[in-house]
Amino acid sequence: MRYITKNENETTALGEAFAKSLKPGSVVALYGDLGAGKTAFVRGLARGLGVTERVSSPTFTIVNEYPGKMPLFHFDMYRLSSSDELFDIGWEDYLDRGGVCAVEWSENVEDAFYPDVIKVIIEKTGDSERSIELPEVLQ
């Protein structure tokens, strides 16, 4: 299902609504160019999971952990060149911790994902407008 958001607040709100369909162990693979709105969507996921901390991009730390009703593990794979590096930082441990893993720049580590990964594709269609594709089975 494709959604159009008119601004960052709408992108965040869509992420928040979408979070209600997630379960412990869910992996949300985010795809989109730089500035597409991936982190804004993750801010919404965090809010929907009961995270009260400020969410920021983990570009330099690779992963940020946020406690909530369900923990959120926010990954940024921009600086990784292969899934081997993801496994080196304990990817499987994060999968086993009962939270939601939100992964930006997923194309860099696709071979680390199980078939049940939830793909979210975000595209800039205007200055602040975004097209966001979510799986229909989770609506």
N, C-alpha and C positions, 0 to 999 in steps of 0.2 A: 504494500500500500504506500502511495506517495503522498506526502504532506508538503504544503508550501507554508513557510513561516516568513513573516514580514520584517522581523527584527530579532535581536538577540534574546529579548525577553520571551518571545514566542518559541524560539528554539529551546530555551531552557525549560519552559513550561511543557513542551512536548516530551522532553527527556524525563521530566518528573512524572508525567502520566504514564509513560512507557515503563518506568521502574516498577510499577505495580504488577507487571506481568512477569517479573524476574524472580528466579528461585535461587537458593543457595547453590553455588557452583556454576551459575550462568557466566558465559564469556560473551561479552559484547564487543565485536570486532568493528571498529570505526574506520571508514574509508572516506577520504576527502583531501583536497589540496590544502596547502597552508592558508590559514585564515577562513576556512570553510565553515567553521562553527563547531568542530568536534568537542572542544573543551567546554563550550557553552552547553552543549547537549549533555556532557558528563556532569556539569554542575546541576542540571536538572535531575539526572539519575541519582546523584548524591542526595538532593533534597527529598526525592521520592523514597529513598532508602533510610531516611531519618538522620542523615549526616548534618551536623550543625556547624562544622568547621568550614572555613573558606576553602574552596577548591581551586587549585591552580594547576597549570600544566607541569608535568614532571619531566620536562625536556632534559634537564641536567642530572636529575636523580634517578631516572628511568621509571621508578614507581613511587607513588604516594599512597599511603594507607590512611583510611578514614573510618573511624568507628561509627556505627549507627545501629538502627534496628537490625540491619544486615550490613556487615562490613563492606566497604568498597575499596578495591585495589585498582588504582588508576595508573596504567602503564603508558609510556610514550616510547615507541620503538624507532623513532626518527634516527637516533644515533647508532642503532644496532645494524649490523650488516648481515646477520644470519640468526636463525632460531637457536643455533648452538649457544650463542651469547645469552639468549633468554633462559635456556635451561641452566646455564652457569649461575644465574642470579636466583635460582630456585623456583622457576615457573610452576613445577609440579606441586611444590609446597603450597603455593598460593591457591592452586586449584583445589587442594584438599582442606582449606581452611574455612569453607562454608560461607564465603562471601561472593560478591559479584566482581568479576574482573572486566574492567573497561579498558580496551586496548586501542590507543591511537596509532596511526601509521601501521596498521595490521598487515599491509602488503609486504612488509619487511620480514614477517615471521609466520606467514600463512601455513607453512608445513608443520608448525607446532600445534595447530588447532585440531580439535576433534570435529567430527562431522556435524555435531549439534551446535556449533558456534552460531551466534546470532549476528548476522551482518547488517550494519547500518551504513548507508551511503548518503553522504551529505555533499551537496554541490551548491556553489554560489551561483545564483541566477540573476543577481542584481547587486547594488551597493550593499543592501542589508537583507535582501530576500534570499532564502535558502530553499532548496528542494531536498527533502529528507525521505529516503526510502527505508521503510521498516517491514519486517516479515509479517505477512498477514496472519499467520497462525498465532501470533501473540497479541492480536488486537482484542 
